[in-house]
């Protein structure tokens, strides 16, 4: 310690100056910290509108303490009343940190989606930003949803057969409908190349004449690479349909039988394409030896992808997909290209021996909604999410051998709302083999587990012998878990939240998740006599997982604007189905209901 009696006047003066500098730096540092906690609003964008959803991205600077909020309301053009949507999600800038090939980055922003809108409709969006540390803004933007792809109203119809089709295609003009009579249309018995394009509002339509003309032998395919504004409708295709480089192309009401069904697997994939009402199938058997990528005999047999794409703005809806390693999937690592604003909804998925829906490497505003998943290994995969938000809403999963929620490779930004799960083994389960996940929200879900299935031993780890009602080893302070119904059939009520935090009752679960509204449920919440699918092999029939009146799951969910506005009781119900609401349609719709 220095004693001032030993300091000269000059020295004392120097210390005074030094003290003033330190004080100035401290005040400057405090001011700088305040400035970084305040929000500076940047650019607003509404990327890749789809038929029924809109995305909003509002870039910002600052808000280091992440307490800024953007409230959202919307209305169709011409309406007077605003409707409330969920607030945008605060997404701090980040990256995958070298854990992927290549490293993916995302900006500092608020981001989110508005759901279940009308196609081809103009909407006004009112965005209100507020930050208690400073920064206020109100902005209104106008954006239009995409129309359902249709033939032009005055489209000329040209009847063709296998002999005349290729010459007719070569001379087809935007707006033409080529109506195919039954027959084999493969050109070279390996790949049939469609090399024409239509125009906006005037697509070229290649349509079956009711008799399902066949294109391709067993290993043939159809290439729609580089096509624009084409509709492929009602064909039976014994081979792959390739959409790489395609834009605004529709594949609907086709029957596809191939190891790789409808694909756009390599950069830049496809953009704003519409894949709807198709039946896509292969022959993967539902046997223990092929289950999951780590099973002993899951190598050569465990291959095949039903619908596999990369690229933004694509819609995959009302398809029936069965018999694949992954039934519907996006791409991974170096093959992933701008996987944003992708809608995957109302599909009927069975016999996926790895992932039913593999929404891996989705960056933001991908919406996986109202899908029915039966007899699959994993349910919903986000391995990883690239900042988000990515939404998983009202999906129904029955008889999974693995996890309903697969969040590996440090997944970031997943939101799980109103999903229903009934499976043997761990009920509410998100595995933790390749790193914890972040900024994940579990809200209003319903999951019932059962006895642990002793599947064939993995190469890497010995199987556990006792199941858990909730198993979330990757859960951390950045995550939320509340208003969920969890139960387990014929096994003790206990589980894990975080890497080493165990609980043995519902109060323990609430404490570990910092959410006070989750409840304990059982199979008796369902109106039908739902059976625990144990053992999971051989496959189980579809189960009706609608709720029973008066059960614990009724009126137990949290209201969420634009997600469960139409609830009928005192509050919304847990899980995918609101009591008394019409059952969603899964798989191909009747003709005329597009």
C-alpha positions as CSV (number, residue, x, y, z in Angstrom):
1,X,0.0,0.0,0.0
2,X,1.4,3.5,-0.9
3,X,1.6,6.2,1.8
4,X,0.8,9.7,0.5
5,X,3.4,11.3,2.8
6,X,6.1,9.8,0.6
7,X,4.7,11.3,-2.7
8,X,5.9,14.5,-4.2
9,X,3.5,17.1,-5.5
10,X,4.1,16.0,-9.1
11,X,3.4,12.4,-8.1
12,X,0.2,13.4,-6.3
13,X,-0.9,15.4,-9.3
14,X,-0.2,12.4,-11.6
15,X,-2.4,10.1,-9.4
16,X,-5.2,12.7,-9.5
17,X,-5.1,12.7,-13.3
18,X,-5.0,8.9,-13.3
19,X,-8.0,8.8,-11.0
20,X,-10.0,11.1,-13.3
21,X,-9.1,8.9,-16.3
22,X,-10.2,5.7,-14.4
23,X,-13.5,7.4,-13.5
24,X,-14.1,8.6,-17.0
25,X,-13.4,5.1,-18.4
26,X,-15.8,3.6,-15.8
27,X,-18.6,6.1,-16.8
28,X,-17.9,5.5,-20.5
29,X,-18.0,1.7,-19.9
30,X,-21.3,2.1,-18.1
31,X,-22.7,4.2,-20.9
32,X,-21.5,1.7,-23.5
33,X,-23.1,-1.2,-21.5
34,X,-26.4,0.8,-21.5
35,X,-26.2,1.4,-25.2
36,X,-25.6,-2.3,-26.0
37,X,-28.7,-3.3,-23.8
38,X,-30.9,-0.8,-25.8
39,X,-32.3,-1.9,-29.1
40,X,-31.6,-0.2,-32.4
41,X,-34.1,-1.4,-35.0
42,X,-32.8,-2.5,-38.4
43,X,-34.3,-3.9,-41.5
44,X,-37.6,-5.9,-41.6
45,X,-38.1,-8.7,-44.2
46,X,-40.9,-11.2,-44.9
47,X,-39.0,-14.0,-46.7
48,X,-40.6,-16.7,-48.8
49,X,-44.3,-16.5,-48.1
50,X,-46.0,-19.9,-48.4
51,X,-49.6,-20.8,-49.0
52,X,-50.7,-20.5,-45.4
53,X,-47.8,-19.0,-43.4
54,X,-45.8,-15.8,-43.3
55,X,-42.4,-15.3,-41.7
56,X,-41.1,-12.0,-40.3
57,X,-37.4,-11.2,-39.6
58,X,-36.5,-7.9,-37.9
59,X,-32.8,-7.3,-37.6
60,X,-31.5,-5.3,-34.6
61,X,-28.4,-4.0,-33.0
62,X,-27.9,-4.2,-29.2
63,X,-30.3,-5.7,-26.7
64,X,-27.4,-7.8,-25.2
65,X,-29.6,-8.6,-22.2
66,X,-32.3,-9.9,-24.6
67,X,-35.3,-8.3,-23.0
68,X,-36.7,-6.6,-26.1
69,X,-40.1,-7.7,-27.3
70,X,-41.9,-7.5,-30.7
71,X,-45.7,-7.9,-30.4
72,X,-47.4,-9.0,-33.6
73,X,-50.9,-8.4,-34.9
74,X,-52.3,-9.1,-38.4
75,X,-55.3,-8.7,-40.6
76,X,-56.3,-9.5,-44.2
77,X,-56.3,-6.4,-46.4
78,X,-59.7,-4.7,-46.2
79,X,-60.5,-6.0,-42.7
80,X,-60.9,-3.5,-39.9
81,X,-60.1,-5.7,-36.9
82,X,-56.5,-6.8,-36.0
83,X,-55.8,-10.3,-34.7
84,X,-53.0,-11.1,-32.3
85,X,-50.2,-13.5,-33.2
86,X,-47.4,-14.9,-31.0
87,X,-44.6,-12.4,-30.3
88,X,-41.5,-12.7,-32.5
89,X,-38.8,-14.8,-30.9
90,X,-35.7,-13.0,-29.7
91,X,-32.8,-14.7,-31.6
92,X,-29.3,-13.5,-30.6
93,X,-26.6,-13.7,-33.2
94,X,-24.8,-17.0,-33.2
95,X,-23.2,-19.8,-35.1
96,X,-22.7,-23.6,-35.0
97,X,-19.2,-22.9,-33.9
98,X,-17.4,-25.3,-36.2
99,X,-19.5,-28.2,-35.1
100,X,-20.9,-28.5,-38.6
101,X,-19.5,-28.5,-42.1
102,X,-19.5,-25.6,-43.0
103,X,-20.1,-23.4,-40.0
104,X,-23.5,-21.7,-40.2
105,X,-24.2,-18.2,-38.8
106,X,-27.3,-16.2,-37.9
107,X,-27.9,-12.6,-37.3
108,X,-29.1,-10.7,-34.2
109,X,-32.9,-10.3,-34.7
110,X,-36.5,-11.0,-33.7
111,X,-38.1,-13.6,-35.9
112,X,-41.3,-15.6,-36.1
113,X,-44.2,-16.9,-38.1
114,X,-47.9,-16.3,-38.5
115,X,-49.9,-19.6,-39.1
116,X,-53.0,-20.9,-40.8
117,X,-53.6,-18.0,-43.2
118,X,-55.6,-18.1,-46.5
119,X,-53.7,-18.7,-49.7
120,X,-53.3,-15.9,-52.3
121,X,-54.3,-13.2,-49.8
122,X,-52.7,-9.9,-48.9
123,X,-52.1,-9.3,-45.2
124,X,-51.1,-6.3,-43.1
125,X,-48.7,-7.1,-40.3
126,X,-48.3,-4.6,-37.4
127,X,-45.0,-5.0,-35.5
128,X,-44.5,-3.2,-32.2
129,X,-40.9,-3.3,-30.8
130,X,-40.2,-2.3,-27.2
131,X,-37.2,-2.6,-25.0
132,X,-37.1,-1.4,-21.3
133,X,-33.5,-0.3,-21.8
134,X,-34.4,1.9,-24.8
135,X,-35.6,1.4,-28.3
136,X,-39.2,1.7,-29.5
137,X,-40.7,1.2,-33.0
138,X,-44.0,0.4,-34.6
139,X,-43.9,-0.7,-38.2
140,X,-46.6,-2.0,-40.6
141,X,-45.7,-4.3,-43.6
142,X,-47.8,-5.7,-46.3
143,X,-47.2,-9.2,-47.7
144,X,-49.2,-11.7,-49.7
145,X,-49.4,-15.5,-49.3
146,X,-48.8,-17.7,-52.3
147,X,-51.6,-19.2,-54.3
148,X,-52.3,-22.9,-54.7
149,X,-50.6,-23.9,-58.0
150,X,-53.4,-24.3,-60.6
151,X,-53.8,-24.5,-64.4
152,X,-54.6,-21.2,-66.1
153,X,-58.3,-20.6,-66.4
154,X,-58.2,-20.6,-70.2
155,X,-55.6,-23.3,-70.5
156,X,-55.9,-25.3,-73.8
157,X,-56.0,-29.1,-73.3
158,X,-53.9,-31.2,-75.6
159,X,-54.4,-35.0,-75.4
160,X,-51.3,-37.0,-75.8
161,X,-50.2,-40.6,-75.7
162,X,-46.7,-42.3,-75.2
163,X,-46.0,-41.9,-78.9
164,X,-46.8,-38.2,-79.2
165,X,-46.0,-36.9,-75.7
166,X,-42.3,-35.9,-76.2
167,X,-43.0,-34.0,-79.4
168,X,-45.9,-32.3,-77.7
169,X,-43.8,-31.4,-74.7
170,X,-41.1,-29.9,-77.0
171,X,-43.5,-27.5,-78.5
172,X,-45.7,-26.8,-75.4
173,X,-46.4,-23.2,-74.5
174,X,-47.0,-21.6,-71.1
175,X,-50.5,-22.4,-70.0
176,X,-50.8,-25.7,-72.0
177,X,-52.3,-28.8,-70.3
178,X,-50.9,-32.1,-71.7
179,X,-53.4,-34.7,-70.8
180,X,-51.8,-38.1,-70.8
181,X,-53.6,-41.3,-71.7
182,X,-52.5,-44.5,-69.9
183,X,-49.2,-46.1,-70.9
184,X,-45.5,-46.1,-70.4
185,X,-43.9,-42.7,-71.0
186,X,-40.3,-43.4,-70.1
187,X,-38.0,-42.2,-72.8
188,X,-34.6,-43.8,-72.2
189,X,-35.6,-46.3,-69.4
190,X,-33.3,-44.4,-67.0
191,X,-34.3,-40.8,-66.8
192,X,-37.1,-38.8,-68.5
193,X,-36.1,-35.1,-68.7
194,X,-38.8,-32.4,-68.6
195,X,-37.1,-29.4,-70.1
196,X,-39.9,-26.9,-70.6
197,X,-41.1,-24.1,-68.3
198,X,-44.3,-22.1,-67.9
199,X,-44.9,-18.6,-66.7
200,X,-46.4,-17.1,-63.5
201,X,-50.1,-17.8,-63.6
202,X,-49.7,-19.9,-66.7
203,X,-47.9,-23.2,-65.8
204,X,-47.4,-26.1,-68.1
205,X,-49.5,-28.9,-66.7
206,X,-48.6,-32.6,-67.3
207,X,-51.7,-34.4,-66.1
208,X,-52.8,-38.1,-66.1
209,X,-56.1,-38.7,-67.8
210,X,-57.6,-40.7,-64.9
211,X,-55.8,-43.9,-65.8
212,X,-52.5,-43.1,-64.0
213,X,-50.0,-43.3,-66.9
214,X,-46.7,-44.7,-65.8
215,X,-43.4,-43.1,-66.4
216,X,-40.3,-45.2,-65.8
217,X,-39.3,-48.8,-65.2
218,X,-38.1,-49.9,-61.8
219,X,-35.0,-47.7,-61.7
220,X,-36.1,-44.8,-63.9
221,X,-36.8,-41.3,-62.8
222,X,-38.2,-38.0,-63.9
223,X,-36.0,-34.9,-64.0
224,X,-37.6,-31.5,-63.4
225,X,-34.2,-29.9,-62.9
226,X,-34.2,-26.2,-63.8
227,X,-37.9,-26.1,-64.5
228,X,-40.2,-23.2,-63.6
229,X,-43.9,-23.2,-63.3
230,X,-44.6,-26.8,-64.1
231,X,-47.4,-28.9,-62.5
232,X,-46.9,-32.7,-62.6
233,X,-50.2,-34.3,-61.6
234,X,-51.7,-37.8,-61.1
235,X,-48.8,-39.9,-62.6
236,X,-47.5,-43.2,-61.4
237,X,-43.8,-43.0,-61.3
238,X,-41.6,-46.0,-60.8
239,X,-38.6,-44.0,-60.0
240,X,-37.3,-40.8,-58.5
241,X,-38.8,-37.3,-59.2
242,X,-35.8,-34.9,-59.1
243,X,-36.5,-31.2,-58.4
244,X,-33.0,-29.8,-58.1
245,X,-32.8,-26.2,-59.4
246,X,-36.6,-26.2,-59.8
247,X,-38.7,-23.2,-58.8
248,X,-42.4,-22.8,-58.4
249,X,-42.9,-26.4,-59.5
250,X,-45.8,-28.6,-58.2
251,X,-45.8,-32.4,-57.8
252,X,-49.3,-33.5,-56.7
253,X,-51.5,-36.6,-56.6
254,X,-48.7,-38.7,-58.0
255,X,-47.9,-42.3,-56.9
256,X,-44.1,-42.7,-56.5
257,X,-42.5,-46.0,-55.8
258,X,-38.7,-45.6,-55.4
259,X,-35.9,-45.9,-52.9
260,X,-35.5,-42.1,-53.2
261,X,-38.9,-40.7,-53.9
262,X,-39.2,-36.9,-54.5
263,X,-35.9,-35.2,-54.0
264,X,-33.8,-32.0,-54.4
265,X,-30.8,-33.3,-52.4
266,X,-28.0,-31.0,-53.5
267,X,-27.4,-27.3,-53.3
268,X,-29.3,-25.1,-54.2
269,X,-32.1,-27.7,-54.0
270,X,-35.5,-26.3,-55.0
271,X,-37.4,-23.1,-54.2
272,X,-41.1,-22.4,-53.6
273,X,-42.1,-25.8,-54.7
274,X,-45.4,-27.5,-53.8
275,X,-45.4,-31.3,-53.0
276,X,-48.9,-32.3,-52.1
277,X,-51.4,-35.2,-52.0
278,X,-48.8,-37.8,-53.2
279,X,-48.4,-41.4,-52.1
280,X,-44.7,-42.1,-51.8
281,X,-43.6,-45.6,-50.7
282,X,-40.7,-48.1,-50.5
283,X,-40.1,-51.4,-48.9
284,X,-38.2,-50.9,-45.7
285,X,-39.3,-53.6,-43.3
286,X,-40.5,-52.9,-39.7
287,X,-38.0,-55.1,-37.9
288,X,-35.7,-54.5,-35.0
289,X,-32.5,-55.1,-36.9
290,X,-33.1,-52.1,-39.2
291,X,-34.2,-49.7,-36.5
292,X,-32.1,-46.5,-36.2
293,X,-28.7,-45.7,-37.7
294,X,-26.8,-47.4,-34.9
295,X,-28.4,-50.8,-35.0
296,X,-26.1,-53.8,-35.7
297,X,-27.7,-54.6,-39.1
298,X,-29.0,-51.1,-39.9
299,X,-26.4,-50.5,-42.6
300,X,-27.1,-51.7,-46.1
301,X,-30.8,-52.3,-45.4
302,X,-31.4,-49.0,-43.6
303,X,-31.4,-46.6,-46.6
304,X,-33.9,-44.7,-48.6
305,X,-35.6,-41.3,-48.4
306,X,-39.2,-40.6,-49.2
307,X,-39.3,-36.8,-49.7
308,X,-35.9,-35.2,-49.3
309,X,-35.2,-31.6,-50.2
310,X,-33.1,-28.5,-49.5
311,X,-33.9,-24.9,-50.4
312,X,-36.3,-22.3,-49.1
313,X,-40.1,-21.7,-49.3
314,X,-41.1,-25.3,-50.1
315,X,-44.4,-26.8,-49.0
316,X,-44.8,-30.5,-48.3
317,X,-48.4,-31.3,-47.3
318,X,-51.0,-34.0,-47.3
319,X,-48.7,-36.7,-48.5
320,X,-48.7,-40.4,-47.5
321,X,-45.1,-41.6,-47.0
322,X,-44.1,-45.0,-45.8
323,X,-41.3,-47.6,-45.8
324,X,-38.1,-45.4,-45.7
325,X,-35.1,-44.7,-43.5
326,X,-36.3,-41.1,-43.3
327,X,-39.8,-40.4,-44.6
328,X,-39.6,-36.6,-45.0
329,X,-36.3,-34.8,-44.5
330,X,-34.2,-31.8,-45.2
331,X,-30.5,-31.9,-45.9
332,X,-27.5,-31.8,-43.6
333,X,-24.0,-30.2,-43.4
334,X,-22.5,-29.3,-46.8
335,X,-25.7,-30.3,-48.6
336,X,-28.0,-27.9,-46.7
337,X,-28.9,-24.7,-48.5
338,X,-31.0,-21.9,-47.1
339,X,-33.5,-24.2,-45.3
340,X,-35.9,-21.5,-44.2
341,X,-39.7,-21.0,-44.4
342,X,-40.4,-24.7,-45.2
343,X,-43.9,-26.0,-44.4
344,X,-44.4,-29.7,-43.6
345,X,-48.0,-30.3,-42.6
346,X,-50.9,-32.8,-42.6
347,X,-48.7,-35.7,-43.8
348,X,-49.5,-39.3,-42.9
349,X,-46.2,-41.0,-42.1
350,X,-45.5,-44.7,-41.3
351,X,-42.7,-47.2,-41.2
352,X,-39.8,-44.8,-40.9
353,X,-37.0,-46.8,-39.4
354,X,-34.9,-43.8,-38.5
355,X,-36.7,-40.4,-38.6
356,X,-40.3,-39.7,-39.5
357,X,-39.6,-36.0,-40.1
358,X,-36.0,-35.0,-40.2
359,X,-36.0,-31.2,-40.1
360,X,-32.2,-31.0,-39.6
361,X,-30.2,-27.8,-40.4
362,X,-33.3,-25.6,-40.7
363,X,-32.3,-22.0,-40.1
364,X,-35.6,-20.2,-39.3
365,X,-39.4,-20.3,-39.7
366,X,-39.7,-23.9,-40.8
367,X,-43.1,-25.1,-39.7
368,X,-43.8,-28.8,-39.0
369,X,-47.5,-29.0,-38.1
370,X,-50.4,-31.5,-37.8
371,X,-48.5,-34.6,-39.1
372,X,-49.5,-38.1,-38.0
373,X,-46.6,-40.4,-37.3
374,X,-47.1,-44.1,-36.6
375,X,-44.5,-47.0,-36.4
376,X,-41.3,-45.0,-36.7
377,X,-38.0,-44.9,-34.8
378,X,-37.7,-41.2,-34.2
379,X,-40.5,-38.7,-34.4
380,X,-39.3,-35.1,-35.0
381,X,-35.7,-34.3,-35.6
382,X,-33.9,-31.0,-35.4
383,X,-30.2,-32.0,-35.5
384,X,-29.3,-29.2,-35.3
385,X,-31.6,-26.1,-35.6
386,X,-29.7,-23.1,-36.8
387,X,-30.9,-20.4,-34.5
388,X,-34.6,-20.6,-35.3
389,X,-37.3,-20.2,-34.5
390,X,-38.5,-23.5,-36.0
391,X,-41.9,-24.7,-35.0
392,X,-43.3,-28.2,-34.3
393,X,-47.1,-27.9,-33.7
394,X,-49.9,-30.4,-33.2
395,X,-48.0,-33.5,-34.4
396,X,-49.3,-36.9,-33.3
397,X,-46.9,-39.7,-32.7
398,X,-47.9,-43.3,-31.8
399,X,-45.5,-46.3,-31.5
400,X,-42.0,-44.9,-31.7
401,X,-39.0,-47.1,-30.8
402,X,-36.8,-44.0,-30.1
403,X,-37.3,-40.4,-29.2
404,X,-40.2,-38.2,-30.2
405,X,-37.9,-35.1,-30.1
406,X,-34.4,-35.5,-31.4
407,X,-32.3,-32.4,-30.7
408,X,-28.7,-33.3,-31.3
409,X,-25.5,-31.5,-32.4
410,X,-26.2,-28.4,-30.2
411,X,-29.6,-27.6,-31.7
412,X,-30.8,-24.0,-31.2
413,X,-34.2,-22.4,-31.5
414,X,-36.9,-25.2,-31.4
415,X,-40.5,-24.6,-30.3
416,X,-42.7,-27.6,-29.5
417,X,-46.4,-26.8,-29.0
418,X,-49.4,-29.1,-28.6
419,X,-47.8,-32.4,-29.7
420,X,-49.2,-35.8,-28.6
421,X,-47.0,-38.8,-28.0
422,X,-47.8,-42.4,-26.9
423,X,-44.9,-44.8,-27.0
424,X,-43.2,-47.5,-25.0
425,X,-40.0,-46.5,-23.2
426,X,-39.3,-42.9,-22.2
427,X,-42.3,-40.8,-22.9
428,X,-41.2,-37.1,-23.1
429,X,-37.8,-37.8,-24.5
430,X,-35.1,-35.7,-26.2
431,X,-31.7,-37.5,-26.3
432,X,-28.4,-36.0,-25.5
433,X,-25.7,-38.0,-27.3
434,X,-24.0,-35.2,-29.2
435,X,-24.3,-32.1,-27.0
436,X,-26.9,-30.1,-25.2
437,X,-29.5,-28.0,-27.0
438,X,-30.5,-24.3,-26.5
439,X,-33.4,-22.0,-26.5
440,X,-36.0,-24.8,-26.8
441,X,-39.6,-24.3,-25.7
442,X,-41.9,-27.2,-24.7
443,X,-45.4,-26.0,-24.1
444,X,-48.9,-27.6,-24.1
445,X,-47.6,-31.1,-25.1
446,X,-49.0,-34.4,-24.0
447,X,-46.8,-37.5,-23.7
448,X,-47.3,-41.0,-22.2
449,X,-44.5,-43.5,-22.0
450,X,-44.4,-47.2,-21.0
451,X,-42.2,-50.1,-20.3
452,X,-38.7,-50.1,-21.8
453,X,-38.4,-52.1,-25.0
454,X,-35.2,-54.2,-25.1
455,X,-34.1,-53.4,-28.6
456,X,-31.0,-55.0,-30.1
457,X,-27.9,-53.6,-28.4
458,X,-26.3,-50.6,-29.9
459,X,-22.6,-50.6,-30.9
460,X,-21.8,-47.7,-28.7
461,X,-23.8,-48.1,-25.5
462,X,-25.5,-50.6,-23.3
463,X,-29.3,-50.2,-23.2
464,X,-31.0,-48.8,-20.2
465,X,-33.5,-51.2,-18.6
466,X,-35.9,-48.8,-17.0
467,X,-37.9,-46.1,-18.8
468,X,-38.5,-42.5,-17.6
469,X,-41.6,-40.3,-17.8
470,X,-39.5,-37.3,-18.9
471,X,-35.9,-37.7,-20.1
472,X,-34.3,-34.3,-21.1
473,X,-30.6,-34.6,-20.4
474,X,-29.8,-31.6,-22.7
475,X,-32.2,-29.3,-20.9
476,X,-30.6,-26.1,-19.5
477,X,-31.4,-22.6,-18.3
478,X,-32.0,-21.3,-21.9
479,X,-34.9,-23.8,-22.3
480,X,-38.6,-23.6,-21.2
481,X,-40.8,-26.5,-20.1
482,X,-44.3,-25.8,-18.8
483,X,-48.0,-26.6,-19.3
484,X,-47.2,-30.1,-20.4
485,X,-49.0,-33.3,-19.5
486,X,-46.7,-36.3,-18.8
487,X,-47.4,-39.9,-17.7
488,X,-46.0,-43.4,-17.9
489,X,-47.8,-46.7,-18.1
490,X,-46.8,-49.7,-16.1
491,X,-43.5,-48.1,-14.9
492,X,-42.5,-45.9,-12.0
493,X,-43.0,-42.1,-12.3
494,X,-39.5,-40.7,-12.4
495,X,-37.2,-38.9,-14.8
496,X,-34.3,-36.7,-15.6
497,X,-34.1,-32.9,-16.4
498,X,-30.5,-31.7,-17.2
499,X,-27.5,-34.0,-17.1
500,X,-27.8,-35.2,-13.5
501,X,-31.0,-33.9,-12.0
502,X,-33.5,-36.6,-11.2
503,X,-37.1,-36.4,-10.0
504,X,-39.6,-38.9,-8.6
505,X,-42.9,-36.9,-8.6
506,X,-44.6,-34.1,-10.5
507,X,-43.5,-31.4,-8.0
508,X,-39.9,-32.5,-8.6
509,X,-40.4,-32.1,-12.4
510,X,-41.9,-28.6,-11.9
511,X,-39.0,-27.5,-9.7
512,X,-36.3,-28.7,-12.2
513,X,-38.1,-27.1,-15.2
514,X,-39.0,-23.9,-13.4
515,X,-42.6,-24.3,-14.6
516,X,-45.5,-24.8,-12.2
517,X,-48.3,-25.8,-14.6
518,X,-47.2,-29.2,-15.9
519,X,-49.5,-32.1,-14.8
520,X,-49.4,-35.9,-14.4
521,X,-51.6,-37.8,-16.8
522,X,-52.2,-41.4,-17.9
523,X,-53.7,-43.3,-20.8
524,X,-57.2,-42.6,-19.5
525,X,-57.0,-39.0,-20.8
526,X,-58.0,-40.5,-24.3
527,X,-61.6,-41.1,-25.3
528,X,-60.7,-44.3,-27.1
529,X,-59.3,-47.3,-25.2
530,X,-55.7,-46.5,-26.3
531,X,-53.3,-49.3,-25.8
532,X,-49.6,-48.9,-24.9
533,X,-47.8,-50.1,-28.1
534,X,-45.6,-52.7,-26.4
535,X,-43.7,-54.4,-27.8
536,X,-43.4,-51.9,-30.8
537,X,-42.7,-54.7,-33.3
538,X,-44.6,-55.9,-35.2
539,X,-46.3,-52.7,-36.3
540,X,-49.4,-51.3,-34.6
541,X,-52.6,-50.0,-36.2
542,X,-53.4,-46.3,-36.1
543,X,-54.7,-45.1,-32.7
544,X,-57.3,-42.4,-32.0
545,X,-55.6,-40.0,-29.6
546,X,-58.5,-37.6,-29.1
547,X,-59.2,-36.6,-25.6
548,X,-61.9,-37.8,-23.2
549,X,-64.3,-35.2,-21.8
550,X,-63.5,-34.3,-18.2
551,X,-60.0,-35.8,-18.3
552,X,-56.9,-34.1,-16.8
553,X,-55.7,-33.0,-20.2
554,X,-58.8,-30.9,-20.9
555,X,-58.6,-27.2,-20.2
556,X,-55.0,-27.6,-18.9
557,X,-53.0,-25.8,-21.7
558,X,-51.8,-22.2,-21.9
559,X,-53.6,-19.9,-24.4
560,X,-51.3,-19.0,-27.3
561,X,-52.5,-16.5,-29.9
562,X,-52.7,-17.7,-33.5
563,X,-52.1,-21.3,-32.2
564,X,-55.1,-22.3,-30.1
565,X,-57.5,-19.3,-30.4
566,X,-60.5,-21.6,-31.1
567,X,-60.5,-23.5,-27.9
568,X,-63.9,-24.4,-26.6
569,X,-63.6,-24.7,-22.8
570,X,-62.2,-22.6,-20.0
571,X,-58.8,-23.0,-21.5
572,X,-57.1,-24.9,-24.4
573,X,-56.5,-28.6,-24.1
574,X,-53.1,-30.3,-23.9
575,X,-51.9,-32.2,-27.0
576,X,-52.7,-32.1,-30.6
577,X,-56.5,-32.4,-30.4
578,X,-58.9,-29.9,-28.9
579,X,-61.9,-31.6,-27.4
580,X,-64.8,-31.5,-29.8
581,X,-62.8,-30.1,-32.7
582,X,-62.8,-31.7,-36.1
583,X,-60.1,-34.3,-36.7
584,X,-57.4,-33.0,-39.1
585,X,-57.1,-34.7,-42.5
586,X,-53.9,-36.6,-42.9
587,X,-52.5,-37.8,-46.3
588,X,-54.0,-37.2,-49.7
589,X,-57.2,-35.2,-49.8
590,X,-60.3,-36.0,-51.9
591,X,-60.0,-34.5,-55.4
592,X,-61.3,-31.0,-55.5
593,X,-60.4,-30.1,-51.9
594,X,-57.0,-28.5,-52.6
